[in-house]
Amino acid sequence: MIRLLIFAALAAIGAAHAAAIGFTVDTLSAPRASGGVNRFPKLIEKGNAAKAINLFLHSIELRAKPGGVAKDAFASLPAPTAALDYTVGANTARLLSIRIDYRNLDRLAHPQARGWTFDAASGQPITQSDLFSPEGYGRLRQRVATERVKRINEVLQAARAKPADEDLAETAALYEDCLDTVRGDTLTDDQLFVGSDSLALEHGDCASAEYLQYDRLRPLRVELKLADLAADLNDYGRCLLLGAGSSPCVNKVKEGPQPGTYGGSIGKRPVTVVFERRYDGDRISGSYVLDRRYHRIEGRTQRDGKAKLYETGTTLDDLLCEFTLFTKADGSIDGTWRSLAENQLQPLALKPLR
């Protein structure tokens, strides 16, 4: 009980301390082909943290490096994207949280959203696994799964009460198939949205594209008060979310390339690399800008800690270049870049853009 009271006090003090506004967020906007306006965030500060966040968001969401002209920012949007907008969930001296809402042409009636949370001091993207202790993360998974299963069971009970309702029967069948996935959700693929006093986790669709109309509970959002999570957070999580401890907040260094923005060189040429997201523990995707050109890369981190990433042409078998990367204890990266088409091999050096 005393421990919980201490955490509650820390949460109250930290919330007030962390409430100071962090970045100034400007809006890039341009007319949509289908009508309306696309909107996208751009931080206007000059520091490396703001630059790192801008590069990261533009790389992932717009498939381009940040440009000076607003109308050009949306020129490389992925083809299915019909609409794009954003909201700022939290913007403090310690973290920035942004929600990106988008609609694709093949599912206009079913909007989607991605959540991005950044350490304001480093510009480093943060996931839910960065914020919680191992035991606390287990409790978080249990709380979220319990709430979601409760909602699904309510739908199943309603369906049993109305056996003649065909739409409700389709919904029930969909959620019966999804129950095991929800119960065992590791939350690593859930979208994280951080607000001023709460965080929310949204689950991916239970339905495939042709059955989305029956996925009535999507996105299975569970919202939790930050103060109630204080005992489950690790020191880094309490520092970022509750303002506990001195700033800047310090996260543990992990093995292999970590999501974020890096600057450095390939040979004598400057390069910017964005590592976007890790999948299944070892797969990683990203992009790089070299000679003012934007390139996509995909690859894996191997058991010895070495990472191999490739740029491909029109097919996955059409390999254009290869990155071989070794991450050092301070988070910087050494390695080589090889042009397969020209058979060039050059040294590569990268540092987190902070």
Secondary structure, 3 states (H helix, E strand, C coil): CHHHHHHHHHHHHHHHHCCCECCCEEEEEEECCCCCEEEEEEECCCCHHHHHHHHHHHHHHHCCCCCCCHHHHHCCCCCCEEEEEEEEEEEECCEEEEEEEEEEHHHCCCCEEEEEEEECCCCCEECHHHHECHHHHHHHHHHHHHHHHHHHHHHHHHHHHCCCCHHHHHHHHHHHHHHHHHHCCCCCCCEEEECCCEEEEECCCCCCHHHHHHCCCCCCCEEEECHHHCCCECHHHHHHHHCCCCCCCCCCCCCCCCCEEEEEEECCEEEEEEEEEEECCCEEEEEEEECCEEEEEEEEECCCCCEEEEEECCCCCCEEEEEEEEECCCCCEEEEEEECCCCEEEEEEEEECC
